């Protein structure tokens, strides 16, 4: 039986790129019109499309960033926890495989996990970061989703990146517009590498929780150095400390490196972040040159 996908959040930053992957693969898919908070509408779409696989890329992140969530806690909690669990339950009772987009921003470096120490956070480590309400809701949802892991796949994404120069949600676009940046190595998800794997994992109905980033860690300075090398030779930036950053934000930001050995056990050819980031900027340069023609 071939897979039939129903995508929630199909017009969002990552959702629309998942749709693009499905299109290229020639997969059968439908974009859900129902919203997570409307269970009856979701049931009607289940009956209409008879999906074998649901991919949930919907949720509340906050605009322009997660600081928004600090002032809208009820809404964030309702969508990211209550409605996400409701969708998981609806999928579970109908035998539909669910791929839930989670976040790796539920950890921060501590005494046992230091940058580039080789000691990275695994899927079994208890979340230790609650500096933002967004991260708190995602950690709670992930813990409760463990009840549904017989048919649910949770993928922890971090700092998603694309080679699209017009992509305002990509980490690259965010960094080049900041007045100052911190300089700490972090795990990152390069979407061109990992979204085809997401679709493959969903198709194969793999279950469980996976750190979903490229192997290794990359700092903001390294990202901007590549931007300067390939895109804008005159670009400059300034650094500041985490403590200085915290003073200008409503919510703290997570910094960590995730262990991806579990993912590599299934997909050993995922490129490390250093090599892939170079390819991202080479492709971005080509995209910019094509736009000029």
Helices and strands as residue ranges (DSSP letters): E 4-8, H 15-25, E 28-31, H 39-49, E 53-56, G 66-71, H 73-77, I 78-83, H 84-94, E 97-103, H 133-145, G 146-148, E 152-157, H 171-177, E 180-181, H 191-203, E 208-211, H 220-230, E 238-239, H 242-247, H 261-266, H 273-292
